[in-house]
Amino acid sequence: MKVYGCSYCRQAGHPFKAFSDKNIPSFCRRFLHPKSLGSYTDIELFYKLFKLVFFSLSAAFLGYVLYASLFMGSVETPKVATQVKTSPSQPSEDIFIHPQCLEFLAPWDRSDSDSIDCSEFEPSTILKMGNEFGVRHGDGGSQSIVYSYPDVDDYLSDNPDFRLLEVGIDGGGSGIFSSIALLERDRLNLNKYTVWARTPDGDRCNDGKKWVSKSTSDGFEFKAAATPFRLINPQGTTDWRNWHLASEVSKLGGKELERPPVFNEWLPYDDVVNSANACVGWVVRRYDYETGFEIIGVELSAHLQTELKSDDPSLSSCINGWLGSQTNEEGSYFRINDWSNRLHQLTEICGVVALMN
């Protein structure tokens, strides 16, 4: 009855610690009042037993905490069984490939593999400036390779595994060689790539300065800088500087190197301007994902009438004057069939000059 009474008082909202002698409820007073010695003794024993249990549990808990802090923290967490060692990741999501790995596009590189491995190159050497990613190498950093992504609405941009790249390579001399490559990066090994398409390299105005002008689900279009000679030979891709070198070497060996065909037999450098600094327009090509490369047109720069005007009676001056007459202040674009027909006019106008020379 005494225990029940105390429990009842607590349940009724009257814990014995919360009242003084004056305000203890009458029902509880007979269990808690000091004069009830028998009741007080029972409560005192219960209270001491409660303290003993409480402090025992507290000591056990503190002992466990001490043990955990001293020993459990030093246990090594086991590694996941499927964890594998991987190659260093790229330093930025924007960087698709190490620039130096694109040296296979340079004219001095003779490799023709459809697969490339870039694991030997250190990502920390990559330099970034806006949309361009480059690296310097060679003696004193005299050589450089830079690539950028097309500045157009690229159909492939939403697929992180494929990229169209506009690549520029400086070999340390006067040439700056340009190419466009379509690469696929391996999903399992980010240092391996498949080459799906690559354009022939070009040096500045000699089929260089390449850039992507359009990208769709069927393919992409790109432009290559053109000299007067290339504009009247838009289908050609011959590197004439290297061809002349190869021709001279062949002659030393007693062989005559066959010359590629040219429009009206008008030779580059001798008859028509073909300097790497003589940019007067663009040759526009298309790469179809099913059928490959094709030429679709030519584009003439603006203000050529003024820039190419000359009183020189030479064949090259006649050709330059005709090219200037085909454009205007905004530049001109011609589909390849239309341009081929216009070249007949050039023959009529400058053919006599060629005979005279």
C-alpha positions in Angstrom: 0.0 0.0 0.0 2.8 2.4 0.7 4.5 1.9 -2.6 1.2 2.1 -4.4 0.4 5.3 -2.6 3.7 6.9 -3.7 3.3 5.7 -7.2 -0.2 7.0 -7.2 0.9 10.4 -6.0 3.5 10.6 -8.8 0.9 9.5 -11.4 -1.4 12.2 -10.0 1.3 14.8 -10.8 2.7 15.1 -7.2 6.3 13.8 -7.2 7.5 13.9 -3.6 10.5 16.1 -4.5 8.1 18.9 -5.7 6.3 19.7 -2.5 7.1 21.1 0.9 5.5 19.8 4.1 2.8 22.5 3.9 1.5 21.6 0.4 1.9 17.9 0.2 -1.6 16.4 -0.6 -3.2 14.7 2.3 -3.4 11.4 0.6 0.3 11.4 0.1 1.3 12.9 3.4 0.9 9.7 5.4 3.4 7.9 3.1 6.0 10.7 3.0 5.8 12.5 6.3 8.9 12.1 8.5 6.6 10.9 11.4 5.8 7.7 9.4 9.0 6.1 10.3 8.2 2.7 8.8 7.1 4.2 5.6 10.2 6.4 5.5 12.5 3.5 6.0 11.1 1.6 3.1 11.4 4.6 0.8 14.9 5.2 1.9 16.0 1.7 1.1 14.3 1.9 -2.3 16.0 5.2 -3.0 19.4 3.8 -2.1 18.8 0.7 -4.3 17.9 3.1 -7.1 21.1 5.1 -6.7 23.2 1.9 -6.7 21.7 0.7 -9.9 22.0 4.1 -11.5 25.7 4.6 -10.7 26.5 1.0 -11.7 25.0 1.5 -15.1 26.7 4.9 -15.4 30.1 3.4 -14.6 29.6 0.7 -17.2 28.6 3.2 -19.9 31.7 5.4 -19.2 33.9 2.3 -19.3 32.6 1.4 -22.8 33.1 5.0 -24.0 36.7 5.0 -22.8 37.4 1.6 -24.4 35.9 2.8 -27.7 37.9 5.9 -27.8 41.2 4.1 -27.1 40.9 1.0 -29.3 38.0 1.0 -31.7 39.2 4.3 -33.4 42.4 2.6 -34.5 40.8 -0.2 -36.4 41.3 0.1 -40.2 38.1 0.1 -42.2 38.3 -2.7 -44.8 38.3 -1.7 -48.5 35.4 -2.5 -50.8 36.2 -5.6 -52.8 35.2 -4.1 -56.1 37.5 -1.1 -55.7 40.1 -0.8 -58.5 43.1 1.4 -59.1 42.3 3.9 -61.9 44.4 6.3 -63.9 44.4 10.0 -62.9 41.1 11.6 -63.9 40.9 14.7 -66.0 41.4 18.0 -64.1 38.2 19.5 -65.4 34.9 18.4 -66.9 35.6 20.8 -69.7 38.8 19.0 -70.8 38.1 16.1 -73.1 41.6 15.0 -74.0 45.2 16.0 -73.3 46.2 18.4 -76.1 49.6 16.7 -76.6 47.8 13.5 -77.4 46.6 15.2 -80.6 50.0 15.4 -82.2 49.1 12.5 -84.4 47.3 15.2 -86.5 50.6 17.0 -87.3 52.0 16.7 -90.8 55.3 15.2 -89.5 53.4 12.3 -87.7 52.9 9.3 -90.0 50.8 7.2 -87.6 47.4 6.3 -89.0 45.8 4.5 -86.1 42.1 4.6 -85.3 42.9 4.3 -81.6 45.0 6.5 -79.4 46.2 6.1 -75.8 46.9 9.3 -73.7 47.9 7.7 -70.4 51.5 9.0 -70.7 50.6 12.6 -70.5 50.2 14.5 -67.2 46.9 16.5 -66.9 48.5 19.2 -64.8 50.4 20.5 -67.8 47.2 21.5 -69.6 46.7 25.3 -70.0 43.2 26.6 -70.3 42.0 29.9 -71.7 38.3 30.3 -72.2 37.2 27.6 -74.7 40.8 26.7 -75.6 43.0 24.0 -74.0 46.7 23.8 -74.8 50.1 22.6 -73.9 53.6 23.7 -74.6 56.4 21.2 -75.2 59.7 20.8 -76.9 62.9 22.7 -76.2 62.0 25.8 -74.2 58.3 25.3 -74.9 58.8 26.2 -78.6 56.1 23.9 -79.7 52.4 24.0 -78.8 49.1 22.2 -79.4 45.8 23.8 -78.8 42.2 22.6 -79.3 38.8 24.2 -78.9 35.2 23.1 -79.2 33.1 24.4 -82.1 31.5 27.8 -81.5 28.2 26.6 -83.0 25.2 24.6 -81.8 27.0 21.3 -81.8 24.8 18.3 -82.1 27.3 16.2 -80.2 27.7 18.5 -77.3 25.1 16.7 -75.2 27.0 13.4 -75.4 30.1 13.5 -73.1 31.7 10.5 -75.0 32.0 12.3 -78.4 33.6 15.5 -79.3 34.4 17.6 -82.4 37.7 19.3 -81.9 39.3 22.2 -83.8 43.0 21.6 -83.4 45.9 23.9 -84.1 49.6 22.7 -83.9 52.7 24.9 -83.9 55.8 23.0 -84.6 58.1 25.7 -83.7 58.7 27.1 -87.2 56.5 29.4 -89.3 53.7 26.9 -89.9 50.6 26.7 -87.8 48.8 23.5 -88.8 45.1 23.1 -88.5 42.8 20.0 -88.4 39.4 18.9 -87.2 38.9 15.6 -85.5 35.9 13.6 -84.3 36.8 11.5 -81.3 35.1 9.1 -79.0 36.3 8.6 -75.4 36.2 5.1 -73.8 33.8 5.0 -71.0 35.9 2.5 -68.9 39.3 4.0 -69.6 39.2 7.8 -70.0 42.7 7.8 -71.5 41.7 5.9 -74.6 40.0 7.3 -77.7 38.7 6.2 -81.0 39.3 8.4 -84.1 36.1 8.5 -86.2 37.1 11.3 -88.6 40.1 13.6 -89.2 40.7 16.2 -91.9 44.0 16.6 -93.7 46.1 19.2 -91.9 46.7 22.6 -93.5 49.1 25.5 -92.8 47.4 28.9 -92.4 45.9 30.0 -95.7 47.0 26.7 -97.3 43.9 24.8 -96.2 44.4 25.8 -92.5 42.5 27.9 -90.0 39.8 25.2 -90.1 36.6 25.7 -88.1 33.3 23.9 -87.8 30.4 26.1 -89.1 27.5 23.6 -88.6 26.8 20.4 -86.8 23.7 18.2 -87.2 22.7 14.6 -86.6 23.8 13.7 -90.1 27.3 15.2 -90.0 29.2 18.5 -89.8 30.3 21.3 -92.1 33.7 23.0 -91.8 35.7 25.7 -93.6 39.3 25.8 -94.5 41.2 29.0 -95.5 42.0 29.3 -99.2 44.5 31.1 -101.4 43.7 32.2 -104.9 45.2 28.9 -106.1 43.0 26.8 -103.9 39.9 28.7 -104.9 40.4 27.8 -108.5 41.3 24.2 -107.4 38.7 23.7 -104.7 38.7 19.9 -105.0 42.4 19.6 -104.4 44.1 18.8 -101.0 47.8 18.6 -102.1 50.3 20.2 -99.8 52.3 21.9 -102.6 55.2 22.9 -100.5 55.9 19.3 -99.4 55.2 18.1 -102.9 57.9 20.4 -104.4 60.3 19.1 -101.8 59.5 15.5 -102.5 59.8 16.2 -106.3 63.3 17.6 -105.9 64.4 14.6 -103.8 63.0 12.3 -106.5 64.9 14.0 -109.2 68.2 13.5 -107.2 67.4 9.8 -107.4 66.7 9.9 -111.1 62.9 9.7 -110.8 60.3 12.2 -111.9 57.4 12.6 -109.4 54.0 12.7 -111.1 52.4 16.1 -110.6 48.7 16.2 -109.4 46.4 17.8 -111.9 45.7 21.6 -111.6 43.2 23.9 -113.2 44.3 25.0 -116.7 47.8 23.7 -115.9 48.3 26.9 -113.9 50.9 26.0 -111.3 50.9 27.2 -107.7 53.6 29.8 -106.9 54.7 30.0 -110.5 51.4 31.1 -112.1 48.9 31.6 -109.2 49.4 33.0 -105.7 49.6 30.3 -103.1 51.4 31.9 -100.2 50.5 30.7 -96.7 49.7 34.3 -95.9 47.4 35.0 -98.9 44.0 34.2 -97.5 41.2 35.3 -99.9 38.3 33.0 -98.9 37.2 29.6 -97.7 36.6 26.2 -99.1 33.5 24.7 -97.5 33.3 21.0 -97.0 30.9 18.6 -95.3 31.6 15.3 -93.4 28.6 13.0 -93.7 28.5 10.3 -91.0 27.5 7.7 -93.7 29.2 8.8 -96.9 32.3 10.7 -95.7 33.8 14.0 -97.0 32.5 16.1 -99.8 33.0 19.7 -101.0 29.8 21.8 -101.0 31.0 25.3 -101.9 33.4 28.2 -101.7 33.3 31.5 -100.0 35.1 34.7 -101.0 36.1 37.3 -98.5 34.8 40.8 -98.6 36.6 43.8 -100.2 38.8 41.6 -102.5 38.3 44.1 -105.3 40.4 46.6 -103.4 42.8 44.2 -101.9 43.6 42.3 -105.1 43.6 45.2 -107.5 46.8 45.5 -109.5 48.1 46.9 -112.8 50.5 44.0 -113.1 49.8 42.2 -116.5 50.8 38.8 -115.1 48.6 35.8 -115.0 48.4 35.8 -111.2 47.2 39.5 -111.2 44.5 38.6 -113.8 43.3 35.7 -111.6 43.3 37.9 -108.5 41.3 40.6 -110.4 38.7 38.1 -111.5 38.3 36.7 -107.9 37.8 40.3 -106.7 35.0 40.8 -109.2 33.1 37.8 -107.9 32.5 39.2 -104.4 31.2 42.3 -102.7 31.5 44.2 -99.4 29.9 41.4 -97.4 31.6 38.5 -99.1 30.1 35.9 -101.4 29.2 32.2 -101.2 28.8 29.8 -104.2 27.6 26.3 -104.3 30.3 24.1 -105.9 28.4 23.5 -109.1 27.8 27.2 -109.6 31.4 28.0 -108.8 32.7 25.4 -111.3 30.6 27.0 -114.0 32.0 30.4 -113.1 35.6 29.1 -113.5 34.9 28.8 -117.2 34.6 32.6 -117.3 38.0 32.8 -115.7 39.5 30.7 -118.5 38.0 33.0 -121.1 39.2 36.1 -119.3 42.7 35.1 -118.3 43.5 32.4 -120.8 44.8 34.8 -123.3 47.1 36.3 -120.6 48.4 32.8 -119.9 49.3 32.3 -123.5 51.1 35.6 -123.6 53.1 34.7 -120.6 
